[in-house]
């Protein structure tokens, strides 16, 4: 099992919309709106590292309103 947290900066006023969209991705287990340098924190889990890369590059980073991301992979 692979687990990661993604810190996301998005366009102003798009936090709730982005959070709602992220929660539609099956691998996203939790999504929190925050205040400060990052607007949303998403927790996601996959079975393999390849699936993790797929989620990051082909699902999450494709959202138009995202300005930047930082991914923090968790080791067990």
MMTF fields as JSON, N, C-alpha, C and O atoms, coordinates in Angstrom:
{
  "mmtfVersion": "1.0.0",
  "mmtfProducer": "UNKNOWN",
  "numBonds": 303,
  "numAtoms": 304,
  "numGroups": 76,
  "numChains": 1,
  "numModels": 1,
  "chainsPerModel": [1],
  "groupsPerChain": [76],
  "chainIdList": ["A"],
  "bondAtomList": [4, 2, 8, 6, 12, 10, 16, 14, 20, 18, 24, 22, 28, 26, 32, 30, 36, 34, 40, 38, 44, 42, 48, 46, 52, 50, 56, 54, 60, 58, 64, 62, 68, 66, 72, 70, 76, 74, 80, 78, 84, 82, 88, 86, 92, 90, 96, 94, 100, 98, 104, 102, 108, 106, 112, 110, 116, 114, 120, 118, 124, 122, 128, 126, 132, 130, 136, 134, 140, 138, 144, 142, 148, 146, 152, 150, 156, 154, 160, 158, 164, 162, 168, 166, 172, 170, 176, 174, 180, 178, 184, 182, 188, 186, 192, 190, 196, 194, 200, 198, 204, 202, 208, 206, 212, 210, 216, 214, 220, 218, 224, 222, 228, 226, 232, 230, 236, 234, 240, 238, 244, 242, 248, 246, 252, 250, 256, 254, 260, 258, 264, 262, 268, 266, 272, 270, 276, 274, 280, 278, 284, 282, 288, 286, 292, 290, 296, 294, 300, 298],
  "bondOrderList": [1, 1, 1, 1, 1, 1, 1, 1, 1, 1, 1, 1, 1, 1, 1, 1, 1, 1, 1, 1, 1, 1, 1, 1, 1, 1, 1, 1, 1, 1, 1, 1, 1, 1, 1, 1, 1, 1, 1, 1, 1, 1, 1, 1, 1, 1, 1, 1, 1, 1, 1, 1, 1, 1, 1, 1, 1, 1, 1, 1, 1, 1, 1, 1, 1, 1, 1, 1, 1, 1, 1, 1, 1, 1, 1],
  "groupList": [{"groupName": "UNK", "atomNameList": ["N", "CA", "C", "O"], "elementList": ["N", "C", "C", "O"], "formalChargeList": [0, 0, 0, 0], "bondAtomList": [1, 0, 2, 1, 3, 2], "bondOrderList": [1, 1, 2], "singleLetterCode": "X", "chemCompType": "L-PEPTIDE LINKING"}],
  "groupTypeList": [0, 0, 0, 0, 0, 0, 0, 0, 0, 0, 0, 0, 0, 0, 0, 0, 0, 0, 0, 0, 0, 0, 0, 0, 0, 0, 0, 0, 0, 0, 0, 0, 0, 0, 0, 0, 0, 0, 0, 0, 0, 0, 0, 0, 0, 0, 0, 0, 0, 0, 0, 0, 0, 0, 0, 0, 0, 0, 0, 0, 0, 0, 0, 0, 0, 0, 0, 0, 0, 0, 0, 0, 0, 0, 0, 0],
  "groupIdList": [1, 2, 3, 4, 5, 6, 7, 8, 9, 10, 11, 12, 13, 14, 15, 16, 17, 18, 19, 20, 21, 22, 23, 24, 25, 26, 27, 28, 29, 30, 31, 32, 33, 34, 35, 36, 37, 38, 39, 40, 41, 42, 43, 44, 45, 46, 47, 48, 49, 50, 51, 52, 53, 54, 55, 56, 57, 58, 59, 60, 61, 62, 63, 64, 65, 66, 67, 68, 69, 70, 71, 72, 73, 74, 75, 76],
  "secStructList": [7, 3, 3, 3, 3, 3, 3, 3, 3, 3, 7, 6, 6, 7, 2, 2, 2, 2, 2, 2, 2, 2, 6, 6, 1, 6, 6, 3, 3, 3, 3, 3, 3, 7, 7, 1, 1, 7, 1, 3, 3, 3, 3, 3, 3, 3, 1, 1, 2, 2, 2, 2, 2, 2, 0, 0, 0, 0, 0, 0, 6, 6, 7, 6, 6, 3, 3, 3, 3, 3, 3, 3, 3, 3, 7, 7],
  "xCoordList": [0.849, 0.0, 0.892, 1.871, 0.546, 1.249, 0.328, -0.858, 0.888, 0.095, 0.853, 2.079, 0.112, 0.735, -0.249, -1.465, 0.329, -0.444, -0.009, 1.18, -0.949, -0.625, -1.074, -2.234, -0.124, -0.411, -0.676, 0.157, -1.83, -2.268, -2.565, -3.281, -2.012, -2.382, -3.273, -2.96, -4.38, -5.31, -5.667, -5.256, -6.423, -6.867, -7.787, -8.506, -7.749, -8.541, -10.022, -10.56, -10.672, -12.102, -12.47, -13.655, -11.505, -11.777, -11.552, -11.612, -11.296, -10.959, -12.058, -11.782, -13.281, -14.377, -14.66, -14.865, -14.67, -14.907, -13.828, -14.133, -12.568, -11.473, -11.577, -11.378, -11.887, -12.057, -13.157, -12.986, -14.265, -15.374, -14.953, -15.313, -14.197, -13.734, -12.746, -12.804, -11.844, -10.854, -11.52, -11.078, -12.573, -13.246, -13.958, -14.372, -14.103, -14.694, -13.683, -14.07, -12.403, -11.36, -11.317, -11.116, -11.501, -11.582, -10.356, -10.495, -9.187, -7.974, -7.838, -7.063, -8.569, -8.515, -9.37, -10.584, -8.717, -9.399, -9.861, -10.807, -9.203, -9.572, -9.099, -8.07, -9.85, -9.522, -9.917, -11.071, -8.959, -9.196, -8.868, -7.856, -9.726, -9.451, -8.66, -9.038, -7.549, -6.682, -6.487, -6.93, -5.825, -5.509, -4.015, -3.415, -3.412, -1.974, -1.369, -1.969, -0.193, 0.52, -0.176, -0.051, -0.906, -1.618, -3.096, -3.498, -3.911, -5.353, -6.082, -7.123, -5.526, -6.163, -5.084, -3.997, -5.395, -4.537, -5.35, -6.429, -4.826, -5.506, -4.675, -3.465, -5.328, -4.685, -5.154, -6.353, -4.23, -4.654, -3.822, -2.676, -4.435, -3.845, -4.002, -5.062, -2.924, -2.962, -2.308, -1.685, -2.453, -1.863, -0.381, 0.386, 0.026, 1.401, 1.966, 1.209, 3.293, 3.888, 3.453, 3.272, 3.285, 2.844, 1.454, 1.196, 0.565, -0.779, -0.698, -1.451, 0.214, 0.394, 0.786, 0.203, 1.753, 2.173, 1.035, 0.891, 0.228, -0.929, -1.925, -2.411, -2.223, -3.17, -2.626, -3.351, -1.344, -0.743, -0.733, -1.189, -0.216, -0.013, -1.245, -1.448, -2.061, -3.178, -4.538, -5.511, -4.624, -5.911, -5.832, -6.534, -4.991, -4.988, -4.383, -5.002, -3.213, -2.549, -3.214, -2.809, -4.212, -4.921, -6.001, -6.512, -6.347, -7.375, -6.906, -5.791, -7.747, -7.403, -7.104, -6.267, -7.762, -7.649, -6.468, -6.258, -5.686, -4.519, -3.355, -3.045, -2.71, -1.535, -0.24, 0.706, -0.193, 1.007, 0.669, -0.335, 1.543, 1.365, 2.713, 3.759, 2.66, 3.794, 3.254, 2.261, 3.906, 3.463, 4.412, 5.629, 3.843, 4.603, 4.243, 3.171, 5.136, 4.879, 5.2, 6.181, 4.367, 4.502, 5.106, 4.681, 6.093, 6.651, 6.104, 5.837, 5.948, 5.405, 6.52, 6.26],
  "yCoordList": [-1.182, 0.0, 1.243, 1.318, 2.195, 3.472, 4.577, 4.61, 5.481, 6.577, 7.875, 7.911, 8.945, 10.258, 11.358, 11.168, 12.506, 13.719, 14.709, 14.812, 15.431, 16.437, 17.801, 17.996, 18.741, 20.118, 20.871, 20.873, 21.507, 22.094, 23.584, 23.985, 24.389, 25.798, 25.926, 25.4, 26.627, 26.783, 28.255, 29.106, 28.537, 29.904, 30.359, 29.556, 31.639, 32.207, 31.916, 32.12, 31.437, 31.165, 29.803, 29.48, 28.997, 27.684, 26.521, 25.358, 26.827, 25.795, 24.739, 23.541, 25.175, 24.229, 23.406, 22.195, 24.059, 23.363, 22.312, 21.186, 22.681, 21.742, 20.579, 19.427, 20.873, 19.819, 18.842, 17.627, 19.365, 18.515, 17.626, 16.45, 18.184, 17.412, 16.329, 15.205, 16.67, 15.703, 14.521, 13.379, 14.8, 13.738, 12.751, 11.681, 13.093, 12.18, 11.144, 10.162, 11.356, 10.411, 9.293, 9.572, 8.044, 6.935, 6.804, 6.388, 7.143, 7.011, 8.089, 7.926, 9.176, 10.257, 9.854, 9.685, 9.702, 9.231, 10.365, 10.202, 11.509, 12.643, 13.913, 13.914, 14.982, 16.238, 17.371, 17.469, 18.214, 19.298, 20.646, 20.794, 21.624, 22.996, 23.645, 23.552, 24.31, 24.917, 26.396, 26.887, 27.091, 28.5, 28.674, 28.062, 29.484, 29.698, 29.52, 29.901, 28.948, 28.776, 27.808, 27.93, 26.848, 25.85, 25.935, 26.251, 25.649, 25.798, 24.49, 24.49, 23.385, 22.082, 21.054, 21.093, 20.129, 18.98, 17.738, 17.526, 16.921, 15.691, 14.5, 14.456, 13.538, 12.278, 11.228, 11.096, 10.486, 9.44, 8.185, 8.227, 7.049, 5.736, 4.952, 4.965, 4.266, 3.384, 2.056, 1.931, 1.077, -0.239, -0.298, -1.005, 0.442, 0.36, 1.752, 2.71, 1.868, 3.156, 3.623, 4.82, 2.695, 3.068, 3.695, 4.67, 3.142, 3.719, 5.103, 6.006, 5.267, 6.573, 7.607, 8.69, 7.291, 8.213, 8.516, 9.655, 7.519, 7.693, 8.686, 9.581, 8.528, 9.422, 10.848, 11.8, 10.985, 12.318, 13.018, 14.155, 12.34, 13.008, 13.06, 14.041, 12.032, 11.971, 12.297, 12.449, 12.406, 12.76, 14.106, 15.045, 14.21, 15.405, 16.617, 17.682, 16.487, 17.65, 18.146, 19.178, 17.454, 17.883, 18.93, 19.564, 19.115, 20.096, 21.496, 21.894, 22.231, 23.549, 24.597, 25.474, 24.521, 25.581, 25.4, 26.238, 24.321, 24.098, 24.934, 24.925, 25.66, 26.462, 25.709, 25.784, 24.977, 24.212, 23.102, 23.162, 22.077, 20.974, 20.561, 20.744, 20.006, 19.33, 18.009, 17.981, 16.917, 15.599, 15.062, 15.06, 14.604, 14.038, 12.555, 12.203, 11.699, 10.257, 9.753, 10.174, 8.853, 8.303, 6.91, 6.098, 6.628, 5.291, 4.558, 5.153, 3.279, 2.464, 1.828, 1.111],
  "zCoordList": [0.0, 0.0, 0.0, 0.743, -0.827, -0.927, -0.421, -0.75, 0.385, 0.935, 0.748, 0.842, 0.481, 0.309, 0.696, 0.715, 1.002, 1.225, 0.162, -0.143, -0.397, -1.388, -0.871, -0.51, -0.844, -0.47, -1.763, -2.67, -1.845, -3.107, -2.94, -2.022, -3.829, -3.934, -5.16, -6.228, -4.994, -6.115, -6.294, -5.505, -7.324, -7.569, -6.435, -5.839, -6.156, -5.064, -5.274, -6.362, -4.213, -4.247, -4.795, -4.864, -5.185, -5.785, -4.817, -5.218, -3.56, -2.588, -2.442, -2.514, -2.241, -2.02, -3.277, -3.201, -4.407, -5.668, -5.922, -6.315, -5.695, -5.885, -4.91, -5.293, -3.657, -2.655, -3.071, -2.965, -3.534, -3.987, -5.157, -5.207, -6.091, -7.251, -6.838, -7.334, -5.932, -5.468, -4.763, -4.9, -4.017, -3.284, -4.208, -3.762, -5.472, -6.451, -6.957, -7.59, -6.683, -7.087, -6.047, -4.865, -6.451, -5.481, -4.567, -3.416, -5.048, -4.242, -3.174, -2.231, -3.304, -2.313, -1.119, -1.234, 0.025, 1.239, 2.136, 2.907, 2.042, 2.875, 2.178, 1.502, 2.346, 1.695, 2.644, 3.061, 2.977, 3.929, 3.306, 2.622, 3.546, 3.134, 4.259, 5.426, 3.901, 4.898, 4.584, 3.546, 5.486, 5.295, 5.455, 6.339, 4.632, 4.685, 3.313, 2.308, 3.267, 1.999, 1.056, -0.162, 1.607, 0.799, 1.097, 2.217, 0.083, 0.202, 0.514, 1.171, 0.036, 0.208, 0.513, -0.062, 1.428, 1.692, 1.362, 1.915, 0.457, 0.064, 0.508, 0.282, 1.138, 1.52, 0.532, 0.29, -0.038, -0.953, -0.787, -0.337, -1.167, -0.987, -2.281, -2.907, -2.675, -3.843, -3.475, -2.42, -4.344, -4.092, -4.446, -3.793, -5.477, -5.957, -6.235, -6.391, -6.298, -6.667, -8.061, -8.282, -8.989, -10.342, -10.314, -11.02, -9.507, -9.372, -8.737, -9.104, -7.788, -7.143, -8.189, -8.235, -9.017, -10.067, -11.031, -11.476, -11.359, -12.243, -11.64, -12.332, -10.369, -9.687, -9.679, -9.965, -9.35, -9.258, -10.614, -10.733, -11.631, -12.912, -13.801, -14.516, -13.768, -14.716, -14.122, -14.861, -12.824, -12.214, -11.507, -11.884, -10.496, -9.661, -10.366, -10.38, -10.942, -11.539, -12.81, -13.345, -13.307, -14.52, -14.224, -15.147, -12.956, -12.626, -13.005, -12.668, -13.695, -14.231, -13.152, -13.367, -12.019, -11.003, -10.055, -9.179, -10.207, -9.363, -9.876, -11.067, -8.955, -9.31, -9.026, -9.809, -7.901, -7.573, -6.586, -5.877, -6.558, -5.613, -5.042, -5.666, -3.856, -3.247, -2.725, -1.998, -3.095, -2.663, -1.618, -1.806, -0.508, 0.594, 0.697, 1.19, 0.234, 0.289, 1.69, 2.304, 2.185, 3.523, 3.438, 2.616, 4.279, 4.323, 5.536, 6.581, 5.373, 6.482, 7.275, 8.241]
}
